[in-house]
Amino acid sequence: MDIIEQTKNGVVFFQSDGMTAAGGAVHGFSTRRGGVSEGMWESLNLGTSRGDDPDHVRENYRRFFAAIGADGGKIAMTNQVHGGVVRCVTTADLHADPYDKVSYEADGLMTDLPGVTLVVYSADCIPILFYDPVRRVVAAVHAGWRGTAAGIATAAVGRMRDVYGCDPRDILAAVGPGIGPDCFETHEDVPNAMTAALSTCVLKHIKIKENGKFSVDLKAINAMRLEQAGLEADHIAVSDICTACRPDLFWSHRKLGTNRGSMAAAIRLV
């Protein structure tokens, strides 16, 4: 499977061709192109806590959802805390407005309810979307380095298996655009967290730089964790685009700090 760029009605987004071909669900990873926001949020800002005009953000959601085929008023969101919790979404968690308050904290969402759009946010962290076309279950997770170390990706697979009876061999996963290893330069705290969680097998995705710091490939580590959780290698699509390298297309927290918008990844059973 591959992650491919798409444009519809001026909205630029990315999708997994394998998920699209499987049918039964719609999904997409947003970019910063195709919205109505202005200034530092230009133009498709989907972050509701960045200081942008709420009416602009609502219109951006309408455009993004329409582009990926997820029109409608049933949204499930979460307060992301860089952890390893995956929440099972029920009808009590649904909202019509992206500005509605959410009472719980989690970095992953999953559901078997048709017509519900799961949404997670990113601006360098790794968004991952999941789809089991056999059991008809979808999930979305936000994997920063802490969430990656905490095993948020494998937690999603385990929860899909335990709650909905999914077979990991049936699950399709799309690892979306996020910061690449060359731009994700860290001190030893990040490598230490990865090796503590995954032992020496993770070292092939960590390199020591000439300045004594480390580069860490979060997308590759999450893909490795998905295979360890039982997914077939050819059921995992990984974006090779670095959000920090493409300010024309993405917001990057590392490059811009808080003066930026946010991307979103969304998936919905149809």
C-alpha positions as CSV (number, residue, x, y, z in Angstrom):
1,M,0.0,0.0,0.0
2,D,1.1,3.6,-0.6
3,I,0.1,7.0,0.7
4,I,-0.8,9.2,-2.3
5,E,-1.6,12.9,-2.7
6,Q,-5.1,13.9,-3.8
7,T,-6.9,17.2,-4.6
8,K,-10.6,17.7,-4.6
9,N,-12.3,21.1,-4.9
10,G,-9.0,22.8,-4.1
11,V,-8.5,20.7,-0.9
12,V,-5.2,18.9,-0.9
13,F,-5.0,15.7,1.3
14,F,-3.4,12.3,1.4
15,Q,-4.9,8.8,1.4
16,S,-3.9,5.2,1.5
17,D,-4.6,3.6,-1.9
18,G,-5.1,0.2,-0.2
19,M,-7.7,1.5,2.2
20,T,-9.6,3.2,-0.6
21,A,-9.5,0.1,-2.7
22,A,-10.9,-2.0,0.1
23,G,-14.1,0.1,0.1
24,G,-16.5,0.6,3.0
25,A,-14.6,3.5,4.6
26,V,-13.4,7.0,3.7
27,H,-10.3,8.6,5.2
28,G,-7.7,11.3,4.7
29,F,-4.8,13.2,6.1
30,S,-5.2,16.9,5.7
31,T,-2.6,19.5,4.6
32,R,-2.7,23.3,5.0
33,R,-4.1,23.8,1.5
34,G,-7.7,24.4,0.5
35,G,-9.3,26.3,3.4
36,V,-10.4,29.8,4.2
37,S,-8.3,30.7,7.3
38,E,-6.0,33.7,7.0
39,G,-2.7,35.0,8.4
40,M,-0.6,32.4,10.3
41,W,-3.4,29.9,10.0
42,E,-3.6,30.0,6.2
43,S,-5.5,28.2,4.9
44,L,-6.9,24.8,5.9
45,N,-6.4,25.0,9.7
46,L,-8.4,22.3,11.6
47,G,-7.1,23.2,15.1
48,T,-9.8,24.6,17.4
49,S,-7.4,25.8,20.0
50,R,-5.0,27.8,17.8
51,G,-6.7,31.2,18.1
52,D,-8.2,31.1,14.6
53,D,-11.7,32.4,13.7
54,P,-14.1,29.6,14.6
55,D,-16.2,30.3,11.6
56,H,-13.2,29.8,9.3
57,V,-12.3,26.6,11.1
58,R,-15.8,25.2,10.8
59,E,-15.7,26.0,7.1
60,N,-12.4,24.2,6.8
61,Y,-13.9,21.1,8.4
62,R,-16.8,21.2,6.0
63,R,-14.4,21.4,3.0
64,F,-12.0,18.7,4.3
65,F,-14.8,16.3,5.2
66,A,-16.5,16.9,1.8
67,A,-13.2,16.3,0.0
68,I,-12.6,12.9,1.6
69,G,-16.3,11.9,1.5
70,A,-17.1,12.2,5.2
71,D,-19.9,14.8,5.0
72,G,-22.2,14.9,8.0
73,G,-22.5,15.9,11.6
74,K,-21.2,13.0,13.6
75,I,-17.7,13.7,14.8
76,A,-15.6,12.1,17.5
77,M,-12.6,14.0,18.8
78,T,-10.3,13.7,21.9
79,N,-8.0,15.7,24.1
80,Q,-4.6,14.4,23.1
81,V,-2.0,14.0,25.9
82,H,0.8,12.0,24.3
83,G,-0.2,8.8,26.0
84,G,-1.2,5.2,25.1
85,V,-4.9,5.2,25.7
86,V,-7.3,4.2,22.9
87,R,-11.0,5.0,23.5
88,C,-13.9,3.0,22.2
89,V,-16.3,5.7,20.7
90,T,-20.0,5.3,21.4
91,T,-23.0,7.5,20.6
92,A,-22.4,9.4,23.8
93,D,-19.1,10.7,22.3
94,L,-20.5,12.2,19.2
95,H,-20.6,15.9,18.3
96,A,-21.8,18.0,15.4
97,D,-19.5,21.0,16.0
98,P,-15.7,20.6,16.2
99,Y,-15.7,23.3,19.0
100,D,-17.8,21.1,21.3
101,K,-16.0,20.3,24.5
102,V,-14.6,16.8,25.1
103,S,-14.4,15.5,28.6
104,Y,-11.9,12.7,28.2
105,E,-8.2,12.3,27.4
106,A,-6.9,9.7,24.9
107,D,-4.6,9.6,21.9
108,G,-6.6,7.0,20.0
109,L,-10.2,6.5,19.0
110,M,-12.0,3.5,17.5
111,T,-15.5,2.5,16.5
112,D,-17.7,0.2,14.6
113,L,-20.5,2.8,14.2
114,P,-21.1,3.8,10.6
115,G,-21.3,7.5,9.8
116,V,-19.0,8.5,12.6
117,T,-15.9,10.5,11.7
118,L,-12.9,9.9,14.0
119,V,-10.5,12.8,14.1
120,V,-7.0,13.2,15.6
121,Y,-4.7,16.1,15.2
122,S,-1.0,16.6,14.4
123,A,1.7,19.1,13.4
124,D,4.8,16.8,13.3
125,C,3.5,13.9,15.4
126,I,2.6,10.8,13.5
127,P,-1.1,10.2,12.6
128,I,-2.1,6.6,12.0
129,L,-5.4,5.4,10.6
130,F,-6.7,1.8,10.8
131,Y,-9.4,-0.1,9.0
132,D,-10.6,-3.7,9.3
133,P,-12.8,-4.3,6.2
134,V,-13.8,-7.7,7.5
135,R,-15.2,-6.7,11.0
136,R,-15.9,-3.2,9.8
137,V,-14.0,-1.3,12.4
138,V,-12.0,1.9,12.1
139,A,-9.5,3.6,14.4
140,A,-7.3,6.7,14.5
141,V,-4.3,7.5,16.7
142,H,-1.9,10.3,17.4
143,A,1.6,9.0,17.9
144,G,4.2,11.6,19.2
145,W,7.4,10.2,20.5
146,R,6.0,9.6,23.9
147,G,2.9,7.8,22.4
148,T,5.2,5.8,20.1
149,A,7.2,4.7,23.1
150,A,4.0,4.0,25.0
151,G,2.8,1.7,22.2
152,I,-0.3,3.7,21.1
153,A,-0.2,1.9,17.7
154,T,-0.1,-1.6,19.1
155,A,-2.7,-0.6,21.7
156,A,-5.1,0.3,18.9
157,V,-4.6,-3.1,17.3
158,G,-5.0,-4.9,20.6
159,R,-8.2,-3.0,21.4
160,M,-9.6,-3.6,18.0
161,R,-9.0,-7.3,18.6
162,D,-10.3,-7.5,22.1
163,V,-13.4,-5.3,21.8
164,Y,-14.5,-6.0,18.2
165,G,-12.9,-9.4,17.4
166,C,-10.6,-8.1,14.7
167,D,-7.9,-10.3,13.3
168,P,-4.7,-8.2,13.1
169,R,-4.0,-9.9,9.7
170,D,-7.1,-8.2,8.3
171,I,-6.3,-4.7,9.5
172,L,-5.0,-2.1,7.1
173,A,-2.9,0.8,8.6
174,A,-1.9,4.1,7.1
175,V,1.0,5.9,8.8
176,G,0.5,9.5,7.6
177,P,2.7,12.5,7.1
178,G,4.8,13.5,10.1
179,I,8.3,14.6,11.0
180,G,11.1,12.7,9.3
181,P,14.3,11.4,11.0
182,D,16.6,14.0,9.6
183,C,14.5,16.8,11.1
184,F,13.6,15.0,14.3
185,E,16.8,15.7,16.1
186,T,16.7,14.8,19.9
187,H,18.7,14.4,23.0
188,E,19.1,10.9,24.5
189,D,15.7,11.0,26.3
190,V,13.9,9.9,23.2
191,P,16.3,7.0,22.2
192,N,16.3,5.9,25.8
193,A,12.5,5.8,25.9
194,M,12.4,3.8,22.6
195,T,15.0,1.2,23.7
196,A,13.3,0.8,27.1
197,A,10.0,0.0,25.3
198,L,11.4,-2.0,22.4
199,S,14.9,-3.2,23.4
200,T,17.7,-3.3,20.8
201,C,15.4,-4.0,17.8
202,V,14.6,-0.3,17.6
203,L,18.3,0.8,17.2
204,K,18.1,0.4,13.4
205,H,15.7,3.4,13.4
206,I,18.0,5.6,15.6
207,K,21.2,7.2,14.4
208,I,23.8,9.2,16.3
209,K,24.6,12.5,14.5
210,E,28.0,14.3,14.3
211,N,26.8,16.9,16.9
212,G,26.2,14.2,19.5
213,K,22.4,14.3,19.2
214,F,20.2,11.6,17.7
215,S,17.8,11.2,14.8
216,V,14.8,9.0,15.3
217,D,12.5,7.6,12.6
218,L,9.1,7.6,14.4
219,K,7.2,6.4,11.3
220,A,9.5,3.4,10.9
221,I,9.2,2.6,14.6
222,N,5.4,2.7,14.4
223,A,5.4,0.5,11.3
224,M,7.7,-2.0,13.1
225,R,5.3,-2.0,16.1
226,L,2.4,-2.7,13.8
227,E,4.1,-5.7,12.3
228,Q,4.9,-6.9,15.8
229,A,1.2,-6.6,16.6
230,G,0.4,-9.0,13.8
231,L,-0.3,-6.8,10.8
232,E,0.9,-8.0,7.4
233,A,3.7,-5.9,6.1
234,D,1.9,-5.2,2.8
235,H,-1.1,-3.9,4.9
236,I,0.9,-1.0,6.2
237,A,1.3,2.2,4.2
238,V,3.9,4.7,5.4
239,S,4.2,8.3,4.1
240,D,7.7,9.3,3.2
241,I,6.9,13.1,3.5
242,C,8.4,15.1,6.4
243,T,6.1,17.8,7.7
244,A,9.1,19.9,8.9
245,C,10.6,19.9,5.4
246,R,7.4,21.0,3.6
247,P,6.2,24.3,5.1
248,D,4.3,24.9,1.9
249,L,2.1,21.9,2.6
250,F,2.1,21.3,6.3
251,W,2.4,23.0,9.7
252,S,5.3,21.9,11.8
253,H,5.5,22.5,15.5
254,R,9.3,22.1,15.5
255,K,9.6,24.8,12.8
256,L,6.9,27.2,13.7
257,G,6.2,26.6,17.4
258,T,2.7,27.7,18.5
259,N,2.3,30.2,15.7
260,R,0.6,27.8,13.3
261,G,-2.5,25.8,12.5
262,S,-3.0,22.1,12.8
263,M,-3.6,19.2,10.5
264,A,-6.1,16.4,11.1
265,A,-6.4,12.8,10.1
266,A,-10.0,11.4,9.8
267,I,-11.6,8.1,9.0
268,R,-15.3,7.0,8.8
269,L,-17.2,3.9,8.1
270,V,-19.8,4.3,5.3
